[in-house]
Amino acid sequence: MANILSTSQRSQSLPSSPIRKLVPFADAAKKRGIKVYYLNIGDPDFATPQPVIRELKKVSADIKTVSYANSQGVGEHLKSWVKYYKDCGISITYDEINVTSGGSEALMFAVSATCDPNDEILVFEPYYANYFTFARLLNVKVVPIALEEKNAFHLVDKKQIEKKITKNTKAILFTNPNNPTGTVFSKKEIRIVLDLAVKHNLFIIADETYRGLCFDDKKSYSVLQVARKEETQRVIICDSLSKRLNICGARIGAIISKNTDVMSAVLKMAQARLSAGLIEQRIATPMLNNCLPYIGWLAKQYEKRRNTFLDTLENKLKLKIHRPEGAFYTMVRLPVKNTDEFAKWLLTDFCDQGETVMVAPGAGFYATPNKGKDEIRVAFVLEEKKLKRAAQLLSLAVKKY
């Protein structure tokens, strides 16, 4: 009898993405002629900015060979990151940045540079679902710290964080503005995290993908803007242009740190994977050099979309929903026992006038067992008219379910 090959226990333990795992059911619904409104994923429908499109046309006309880029990044593109950070009031040098294939690779590099197998990272829960997957791939343990909806998912109790720190804790993963809650953490809250990192000799891995996308006159601060000079050695920023420049498919991110040992380790990892995309870096460079006005405009549009979607859903379902302060997500608690089953049912059994909606089940954004089962994460990334219809469909579905 032939031996049966088995994949690794690590690969078998990886969770399916709550954001993408229902895609086959959405595809099947579309084949049946049903229109699906996608609220499950942060893939906005705004047109990619014209400076990016113009540069794409220019590059495609001029380029003769699509070669490898430098492992750290294309020189002009690195300079544009330095200028962008300067425009944000943050001073970094050329050597303190490495371009990555999206924010995801930046996060993988950051965890790899700071943690060994069986080390621990603290995260605030609910958190971006892929953090758990990245950590599991590297045999690192995610330790959740629960944030409460009644406090708008803000940090409240410093002791609550500190009691989760053990001898195996190496880093605090801090996301601001937050995905999936849309919470914008204040300078005071960032100060809490910094103080704990100093006291317990920890790194801070700061996911700042949505920096600048804030509502209601809120402002998001980078950890580097709050940290004292001596504290910056423990700060690692993971950044991305996917949302800020609305180029999700280009897969351009960056990892930034003033810690030379961290950046040396990151460069070795970057060399091992050869390079981030050459064309993507070139087409993003001109826009990145002067993008703050666009980001400000984008934030205003997302604020309108947030208001349209939540106002409609609250009115239809007669319930109060957490109102995000930034990014373009929120967690919605529904009168449903299991939103995994509900989200699948939306695509297999529900439609109204040939339309339905796709959402991300909430449990995938928690490490704590049984949490989030009555929640969904929604991304208000569609134009207002479509968001209003999506909210109507969701309310009809909840009542029917």
SULFENRA-V439096 format. One line per field, one symbol per residue. psi: psi as a letter, one per 30 degrees, with the letter a starting at -180 (. if undefined). A space follows every 10 residues. Layout:
# SULFENRA-V439096
psi=???
This chain:
# SULFENRA-V439096
psi=kkkkkkllee effklkkfef fgeeeeeeee fggkkkjjgf kiilgkkkke eeeeeeeeee eekekjlklk eelkeeeeee eeeeeeffgk jllefgkkkl ilfeeeeeee eeffklkflk kklkkllkef eeeeeeeghk kkjkjkkkef gghlkejeee eeffkaffkf lkjkkklkjg fgkjkleeee eeeeeeeeeg hllkjjjheg kfillhglkk kkeffeklef fffgkkkkll feeeghheff hkalkkkgje eefeeeeeee eegdllkeee eeffeeeffi feeeeeeeee eeeeeeeeee eeeeeefhlk kkjlfabhll kkklhkejfe eeeeeefefk ljhglakklk kfffgkfkkf kgfgllkkji glleeeeeee eeeeeeeeee .
